[in-house]
Amino acid sequence: MGKVKKMNTTDAIILGIIQGIFEWLPVSSEGMTSLYLIAKNHTLQEAIPISIWLHTGTLLAAALYFRKDIISILKNIPAYINQRKLNTDIDKTTTFLIISTAATAIVGFPILMYSLNKLNFSGTEATALIGILLILTGLLQKKTHKKNITEKKITIADSIIVGVLQGFSAMPGLSRSGLTTSGLLLRRYDAKKALKLSFLMSIPAVFAAEIGLGLMNKITIDTNSLIAITTSFAVGYLTIGALIRFAQKIRFWKFCILLGILSLIPYILTL
């Protein structure tokens, strides 16, 4: 497998902006950046590593935004390791992150490898695939839109289910935040807690994906790739708070389905 194609400066900035905004919404940021790259004559196979690389910036933004939670978890690790009964909220969140990350790896790694090796097509076929997955994401969000239950305790079953859902988001067009928050809402979490857990669990998962891409020599680190993640970090950190609140109020399932349909039209017209 060769290295990913290089970006020019304009594309790097635009992609960083797209990633920095859409990562916090239940709309696939990977799908959005992949659609842009396909329009710029990349294949889907080439677009996926770039899209994942852009998550580095929003990973850092999420880590900074949730720094108090992360610091609390890290400080609690020695006690967590030595305890027999893990009953505090921090303990349960730590267990959730460990199990969900493992479940994500088990499901997401083969999907990612398949995507990197087999999705070597572009144009209307690539946009049609992303369109179908966006429609599926929208339908799932529609099902969970009105759920808003409070004071749900984290369980191991929740960790596994949501980790598996996050693994499926390795496919561009399946929204990571959309799938995980929908899964947590279906498990009867309130919207605020669901969003918080969704973004916390993204941090170790994205970090592991970036390491994997680096080991596979799929990341080209140059000036423009650094501009891209710097832009995604800056835009992401500036928008995360407002967009998380916005995402709790807006029916993004309609946007997902509409964008999915629009993505299918060019392919349908070629039949």
LINMO-V716896 format. One record per helix or strand of 3 or more residues. SS is the DSSP state (2 for helix, 1 for strand). FROM is the first residue (numbers start at 1). TO is the last residue. If there is no record, write none. Layout:
ss:SS from:FROM to:TO
ss:SS from:FROM to:TO
This chain:
ss:2 from:9 to:22
ss:2 from:29 to:39
ss:2 from:44 to:65
ss:2 from:67 to:82
ss:2 from:89 to:118
ss:2 from:123 to:144
ss:2 from:156 to:168
ss:2 from:176 to:186
ss:2 from:191 to:215
ss:2 from:223 to:247
ss:2 from:252 to:269
